Amino acid sequence: MGAHGLLGSEPEAIDYSVHEAWNEATNVYLLVILVSFGLLMNKRKIMRIFTLPPAAGSSPEPNFYDSLQKVRLRQQLEMYSLARKFEQQQQQQQQQQQQQQGQTDSVQLSME
């Protein structure tokens, strides 16, 4: 029988290149999965590799809570300064009114 079918009588006629390619592909997929798990487990350590170290003279970037505290402190200082200015204006107005009342009293006394 000279016909070549799936069940040929010659063993060297079977092509194993498909099986070899499948083995290589599964090896690559397994390697990718293992590397992915390794990256997920050691994410923090790996991210340290790619981040730049902070400069020696500069302070690290402030976090959100610290900047929020500074903004709140600045607002409180502004409100305090506005309140002090308002109190000073009130005191000046009271002094001016007292001076005007003193002048009108003296005028009234002189008229009597």
SVG drawing of the C-alpha trace seen along z (x, -y; Angstrom):
<svg xmlns="http://www.w3.org/2000/svg" viewBox="-28 -130 50 132">
<polyline fill="none" stroke="black" stroke-width="0.4" points="0.0,0.0 1.6,-3.1 -1.1,-5.5 -0.1,-7.7 -2.9,-8.1 -3.1,-8.9 -2.2,-5.4 0.7,-5.0 3.0,-2.1 6.1,-4.3 6.7,-5.9 9.1,-8.6 6.2,-10.1 4.5,-11.5 5.2,-15.3 6.1,-16.2 6.6,-19.9 3.0,-20.7 3.6,-18.9 6.9,-20.7 5.3,-24.1 2.5,-23.3 5.1,-22.3 7.0,-25.6 3.8,-27.6 2.7,-26.0 6.1,-26.5 6.0,-30.2 2.5,-30.6 3.6,-28.9 6.6,-31.2 4.4,-34.3 2.0,-33.1 4.8,-32.5 6.4,-35.8 3.0,-37.6 2.4,-35.9 5.9,-36.9 5.3,-40.5 2.0,-40.6 3.4,-39.2 6.5,-41.5 4.9,-44.6 6.2,-46.9 9.8,-45.6 9.7,-45.9 8.3,-49.4 11.2,-50.5 13.6,-49.5 11.9,-51.9 11.4,-54.9 14.1,-57.5 15.6,-57.9 14.8,-61.3 17.4,-64.0 19.6,-64.5 18.7,-68.1 15.1,-68.1 12.3,-66.9 10.0,-64.1 6.8,-65.1 4.2,-66.1 1.3,-63.8 -2.3,-65.1 -3.0,-65.2 0.0,-67.5 -0.9,-69.9 -4.6,-69.9 -3.4,-70.8 -1.3,-73.7 -4.2,-75.0 -6.4,-74.9 -3.7,-76.6 -3.4,-79.3 -7.2,-79.8 -7.2,-80.1 -4.4,-82.7 -6.3,-84.7 -9.5,-84.6 -7.6,-85.6 -5.9,-88.6 -9.3,-89.7 -10.9,-89.5 -8.0,-91.5 -8.4,-94.2 -12.2,-94.3 -11.6,-94.7 -9.2,-97.5 -11.6,-99.3 -14.4,-98.8 -12.1,-100.3 -11.1,-103.2 -14.8,-103.9 -15.7,-103.8 -12.8,-106.1 -13.9,-108.6 -17.5,-108.4 -16.4,-109.0 -14.3,-112.0 -17.2,-113.4 -19.5,-113.0 -16.9,-114.7 -16.8,-117.6 -20.6,-117.9 -20.8,-117.8 -18.3,-120.6 -20.2,-122.6 -23.4,-122.0 -21.8,-123.1 -20.5,-126.3 -23.9,-127.1 -25.6,-126.8"/>
</svg>
